[in-house]
Amino acid sequence: MNIVQKSAHRKFRKKSSILAKLIEAKLIDPADADACEEAALALPIGIPKALFKRIEGRHLDDPLVKQFVPTAAEGQLSSLELSDPIGDRAHSPVPGIVHRYRDRVLLMPVLTCPVYCRFCFRRNQVGDGRLGPQQLKTAFEYIAAKREIWEVILSGGDPLLLTPKRLSNILESLEKIPHVGTIRIHTRVPALDPDRVSDAMLGALNIKKPVWVVLHCNHADEIDERASDCIARIVKSGIPMLSQTVLLKGINDNQNALISLMRTLIQNRIKPYYLHHADLAEGTSHFRTTLEAGRNLMRHLRKALSGIARPAYVLDTPGGRGKVPAEQCWINPSDKDSDWWIEDLAGVKHLYSEEVETKPPR
């Protein structure tokens, strides 16, 4: 058990009233209280007050309830599941840095989130804590020494839980590194804890180098009026936004839910970026679909949505080997080297030839 986990456990013990409130709100069956408490020792329960008010009184199968309220199912572990499902540790040369791809790094300055997703792939790391001044200095020195690094992605945890001053100091330090061309911030805050996005926070985000905000959003219901207003303020301040979504069984694994989500994102000026196949995190098998189901959904999305509204369906390969496209290939080779079979949106295959035919001069 690492220090962060221990700290997270203490934090849960101090706030065990969260469990009682969820039971009182009939969001947890009292018979499952012990199992849910065990689940909260592995991953803390974290639900902002505004979000709690939104889910209070909803059915247990509600998409928002299922994402953030623990269940007894989290105690069901599979032999295929991993404590580090995408191999972060193998690619962490210094604390707070994950360097898996040559031209970009992940910088995790904070391990706390505004809300804890029950399917989190970093469930054994997040909970409490942030990088100290010396650790941040070491992280900046690592980035500065690797001239191939062009993009820095702030994640964690949720970087928008930092105070505007702390975030500003981090962004300004990264901006001073000449070869860093752009910065990405992955966050849940604009949709689920929008009051945190103050004028001071927007000011911190507006530096000379381009900063992109990537919203983690899994269901259209997450974007209510307050969230939409917050997103509008971010976009109007000149910061472009993308989204990433996790494909989750019983939450968004149907055409209507995904179409509604992607159109809602576009209407809020957010470009859908990734649809992640759920990772092999411990205790999350009840959230995972099959790759075949995901591919079938993408077939329907390709028919129903325009290019700007379609995310890339990806699988993060276990062991830290990186993301790979998970969608089916629509163009495949035939038996003849110069020919290809192309499948159209109706599922009909057509032969496409690249063979060069010469014709005699007239």
N, C-alpha and C positions, 0 to 999 in steps of 0.2 A: 504494500500500500504506500503510495507516495504522499508527500506533504499536502498537496492540493486536495487529495481525497480525504485525508484526516480533517482538514479545515472545513471541507464541505460537510462532513458528517457532523462536526460540532455545530455548524451553522444550522443544519436541519434539526438537531436536538433542541436548539434554542427556539426554533420556530415551528415546533411540532403542532402548534395550533392551526397551521395550514391544513394539516390532515383532518383535524376536527371540523374545520370550516367546510371542507369538501364533503365530508360525511353529512354535516348538517344541511348542506345545500343539495343533498341527494345526488352528488356527482360521484360518490364512491359508496359501494355497498358495504355496510358495517361488517358483514361477514368477511370481506376482503381487506379489512383494515390492517391486520398484521402483515399480510403479503405486500400491501402497498407501502407500509413502513419499511419493509426490507428493500423494496424497489427504490425508495427514497434514500437509502443508505448508499446505493450504487450510483444514483443520480438524484441530486436534490430536487425538491418540488419548488418551482419558481413561477408564480403567476402574478403579474402586476395587478393592482387594484382595479384599474379600468377594465382589464381583460376579464378579471373575476366577475365583475358586474355583468359583462356581456354573456358569459357562459352560465351564470347562475340561473337555475330553472330549466336549462336545456336537457335534452335526452342524452343518455350515456353514449349513444351512437352518433352524436353530433360531431361534425368534422373538427370543430375547435376543441371540444371536450376530449376527444380521443387523442389529439396531438399533445396535450399538456397535462392531463390528469393521469396519474399512474394506475396500473391495473395489475391483477395477480399474474397476468400473462408474462410480465417482465421476468418472472422467476423461472420461466421455461427456457433453459439454455440448450443450444444445439452444439454438437461437436464441431460443426463447420464455422461457428462464430468465433470472432477474435477480439482480444482486448484492444488491439491496434489495427482495425480492419483495413486501413489504406496505407499502412506502413509509414506513419509519420516519424516514428523514432529512428528508423534506419536512415532517414534523410535529414536529421537534425544535428548539424555540426556544432552549434552553440545554442544555449537556452533561448527559446522563443523564436527560433528560425527553423523553417522546413524548406530545404532546397532540393526539390524533386525534378524540376525542369530547368534546363540550362539558363534561360533568359529571364526567369522570374523566381521570386522567393515569397514564402508566406512568413509574415511577421505577426506573432501573437502577443501583443503587449498586455492583454488582460484575459483572464480565464473565466470571468463572470459573465452571465447572460441576463437579460431582462426577464426571460422566460426560458424554461428548460424543456426542450422537445424530447418526448419520451423515446424517440427513435435515434437520438443523437449518436453519431459515430465517434465522438470524442467524450463519451459519457464517463470514461475512466480518467479524464484529465480536467474537465471543466468543473466549476463549483465555486471557487474562490481564489483570489490571488492575482497579482500582476507582476510584470517585470520591474525590478528595482532599477535605480539610476545606473549602476555599474553593468547590469545585464543588458539594459538598453544601449549603453555605450558600446559594449562588446558586439551587439547585434548590428549597430550602425557601422562599426569598423569592419565587420565581416562583409556587409553589403558594399562598402566603399572599396574593399580590396578585390572584389570580384567584378571586373569591368564588363563581363558578359550579362550582368543583371540589368535588365531594362525596365522591368515592372516589379513593383512591390505590392503585395496583397495583404492588407490588414485584416486579420480574422482573430479567432480565439475560441471561446468567448466572443463578446460583441464589443468592437472598438468604440461604438457610440455610447457605451456606458462610462467611458472616460470623461473627465471634466473637459470643457472646451480648451482650457489652458494646457492640460496634459496632451490632448490630441493635437493641438496647435504646435506644441514643442516637437512632437514626433514627426508631424508633416513637414515642419520647417527643417528639421534635421535631414530628412530624406530628400527634400528639395535641394539641399546644398550639395548632394552627391551628383556630380555632372552626368554620369551615365544612366542614372535613373530617369526614365522618360515619362512614366505615368504611374499612378497609384490607384489601387482599387480598395474599397472598403466594403466588406461583407457584413450585413447587419439584419436584424429582425426589428430594430427599434421603430422605424417610420410607420410600420403597420400596427405593431403590438404595444408600443409604449411611446406614442408620438409626441407627448409633452416634453420629452427629453430633447427634442430638436428645437433648441432655442435660437434666437438671433445670434447669440454668442457662438453656438455650435456651427451655424451656417457660416459665420465669419471665419471660424477655424478651418473649415473645409475649402474656402476660396483662396487657394494659393495660385502661384503663376503656373506651375505644372498641372496638367489635367488630372483631376480626381474624379473617379467614377464610383458611384454608390450602387452596390448590388444588393437588392432586397431579397431576402429569403422569404418566400411566400408560397403556401401550398394549397390554399383554397380561396375562392373569391370572397367568402364571408370574412376573411381577415381584413379586407379593405373596406372599412366603414367610412362614414363621412369625415370623422376626425383624422383617420389615416390618409384619406384622399387629400384633405387640406394640407397635411404635413408633406406629403409627396409633392404637391403642387408648389409649396414653398421651396423645396429643395431644387426642383427642376427650374423654377423661375429665377433662382439665384445663379443659374448657369451651370449647374452640376448635372451631367447626364446620368441616367439610371438604367440598369439592367436588372434582371431577376434570375433567381435560381429556385427550382422546385424539386422536391423529392417525391417520387412516385410511391404512394402509400396505400396499402390495401384497406378498403373500407372508408377511405377519406377522399381520394381523388382518382381512383383507378377506374374511371368510367369516362366515356366521351363527353357527356354533358358537363361534368365537373371541370375537366381540363379545358374544354372550349370556353366555358364561362370565365375561368381563371385567366386564360391567355388574353381574351378580349378585354377583361377588366384591367389587366396590366397595360395593354396598349392604350386604352381609353385614359389611363392615368400617365401616359407618356413614358412607360417603362417597357423596354424591349426584352421579351423573353429570351433568356440566354441558354440556360441548361435545364434539362429535366433529368435528374439523377436517378438511376436505379438504386434502390435502398441498399446500404452497405451491410456487411456481415457483422454488425455490432452485436455484442452479447445481449441476450434478452429481447431481441427485436424481431424475431421470426414472424410474429403476428402482424407486422407491418409490411413484410416483403411480398411483392408479387413475383411472378415468374418473368423471365426475359421474353418468353413467347407472348405473354399477356401485354407486356410493355410494347413490344413490336407491333402487335395488332392495334393497340391504341394509337401508335404513331402513324399507322396506315390511315386511320380515320382522321387524325389531325391534319395529315397532308391533303386530304380531300376537303376538309371543312375550313381550314385556316389559310390565310395568305402567308407569304414568306416572312413578313415582319412579325407575325404573331406566333410563329412556330419555334420552339426551343430545340436545341440539339439534345437528343436522348443519349446519355453516356453512362458507362459503367466504370467505376474506379476499381482497377484490378487489385485484388488482395496482394499484400506483400510490398506495396509501394511502387508498383511499376507504372502508375499513372492512369489517366482517363483514356478510354477508347470509345469510339462511336458504337452504340448498341443497336441502332436502327438497322433494319434489313438493307441489303444492297439492291438497288433497283436496276443495276446494269451488271450483267455477268457474262463471262466469256462462253463462247460456244465451242464445239469440237474443232472448228476451223479457226486458225490463229487470227485471221483478219476480221472475224465476225463476232458480234456481241448480241446477246438477248436483252432487250429492254422491256421492262414491265411498266405499263402505264397505270394510271390511277384506278382504272376499272379492273386491274388484275390481268389484263390481256398482254401477252408477250409478242414482241415484234423483233424481227431480225434487222440489225444495223451492221452494215459492212464498211470496213475501212480499206478494202482492197482497191488498189489503183489499177484502173483499166485504161489501157492506151487504145486510142482509135486511130485508124489510118487517116492520113490527111485527105481532104476532099479534092 
